[in-house]
Amino acid sequence: MSKKKKNQKITADKICDEFLRLKNIESVFLRFLELTPDFIYIKDREHKFLYTSNSFANLAGYKSWHELVGKTDFDIFPQEHAKLYFEKEKEIILSGEHITSMEEPYYNENNKLCYVVSSKRAMYDENKKIIGLFGISRDITKRKELEIKLQEHANLDTLTNLYNRRFFLEQSKKLIELCKREKKSAVIYFIDLNDFKMVNDSYGHDAGDKILKKTSKRLKEKFRASDLICRFGGDEFLVFTIMKNDKKSVNSIKKSIKELIKKNITYNNKKIEVDCSVGVASFPNDSKSIDSLIRKADKRMYEDKK
């Protein structure tokens, strides 16, 4: 065999070996995409899917990743989530930066809000030109739900499930700033149960706890979900509500609070009646500070009690 033919055979063998090597890598890669539980995806510069793991395709409602090729997030996800993904990925494709450990929301096949932690980075060709991006997302819904639950518990009064004093003060200050910006008025109702110690002494602390829980439930039913209701301490409750500050409406709500709380509560087949005193302070008429508003509402509550 001539030297030229020998070199041609070696070159052909190398090409064949390289081809087989690449085919083997592709086969392993595609097998990996079939089996991994993680959400893996490769997109081109137009954000169109080129490859995805089967778990990602199943999440989007498809049997195979092949059905996703050429589609974008806007074809398979709610618009608000697709827009969120698109904006972040646009930064990667334009700048080449990468993102790690970013939390993102999604809806599962049962339309339940879930969460993933994602890492995304740009992909380059041999000329260092960005041609798309590679992403991998891992479900963290259980961890996220636990975090949310723990955070909620930190903000709640353990007995009544209303917001606690600390959280109320934090949030009401933010609401005051909101009212200032949007030129809105607000009212604080300071509610105190009358002769509550007598209830504990006469019927026991279990009866007192039941009254506090029932009072809390009634207040939550009375006010809107956007209103801030807290157990301020002992038998004291505070309500922060953004509303028109006219005397007639405020007094009407004050009266309805008293009527609501005065309804009998049954404990061990005994009917217990507890009434309350209510003090009111309004923003911005009485003050523009939450601490001052609470003090004024507290003072008026004691005047009401007399």
Secondary structure, DSSP 8 states (H G I E B T S, - for coil): --HHHHHHHHHHHHHHHHHHHHHHHHHHHHHHHHH-SSEEEEEETTS-EEEE-HHHHHHTT-SSGGGGTT--HHHHS-HHHHHHHHHHHHHHHHH---EEEEEEEEE-TT--EEEEEEEEEEEE-TTS-EEEEEEEEEE-HHHHHHHHHHHHHHHB-TTT-SB-HHHHHHHHHHHHHHHHHHT--EEEEEEEETTHHHHHHHH-HHHHHHHHHHHHHHHHHHS-TTSEEEEEETTEEEEEEE----HHHHHHHHHHHHHHHHS-EEETTEEE---EEEEEEEETTT-SSHHHHHHHHHHHHHHHH-
